[in-house]
Amino acid sequence: MSAPIDLLATFIPNNGEFFRVKLALEIAIDEVVNEPGCIRYELTEANEDKLVLTERWASQEDLDKHSKGTAVQDLNESLSALLAEPVILEKL
């Protein structure tokens, strides 16, 4: 059995787009928390400059499935014009 995978995903919104980015993340969170292997998927920091999503997955396989899933695709589409830079994904 593999060890859990912990990630931080940082989102930098364009000026004036904080609330739209936060709403898109909240919609995704509602879907993702029910995915197999999702232990934690929550917004842990949110201010006008950045939003940070803390993730924990039971295994790399669960994370891989999540990364290819519709919730992530929908989120990426929703955020495509709202972010100042690409999502910063850090494995902890």
N, C-alpha and C positions, 0 to 999 in steps of 0.2 A: 504494500500500500504506500502510495506516495504522500509526501508531506503537504500540508495545505500551502496554497500560493497566496501571498499578500501583495496587493498592488495599491498604488496611489495614482489616480488619474486627475490631472490638473487642467482646468478649462479657463482660458483667458478670453473673456467676452469683449467684443467690439464696444466702443463707447456707446452708452445708452441701451445696450442689449442684455444687461445683467438679468432682468426679470424673465425675458424670453428664454435665455439659456437655462436659468433655474427651473422654469416650467418644463422644458424639454427633458431635463435630467430627472425631475420628479415623476414624469410620465414613464420614463425608462425604468426607474427604480421600482415602480409598482409592478412592472412586468418581470424584471430580472430576479427579484427576490424569490420568485416561485420556480426559477430554473433549477434543474438537478445540480447539486454540488455547490450551490450558492450558500455560503455561510454568512457573509456580510456584504452588503452593497448599499452604502449610505453616504449622504452628503455630510461631510464632517467640517467643512469650512466654506463659507459663502460670504463674500463681500464684493464690492463693485469691481475690484481688480482681478479676482480669481475665485473659482469654485473648485473644491477638492472632493473627489469621490473616493472613499476608502472601500476596497474590495478584498474579500477573502473567499477563495475557492477550495473545495475539498481536494482537487487534484488538477494537474496540468490538463488532463483530458477534459474535465468539466470546463476549465477556462477556455480551451480551444473550441469546444462546442458553443460556448457563450459568444466568443469572438466572431463566430460565423453565423450567429443567429439573427433572427429578424429584429429583435429589440435593439441590437447594436446597429444594424443597418438603418433602421428607422431613426435612431438617435443621430447617427452621422449625417443623415439626410436633413434632419431638422436643424442641425447645428452648422451646416455647410456655409451659410452666409453670416452667421452670428459670432464667429470666433475670430480673434485677432491673429491667432497662430494655431498650428496643429495641436491637438491634445498631447500633453506631456504624460507619458505612461512610465511609472517607476516601479520596478519589482523590488520588494523589500526583503 
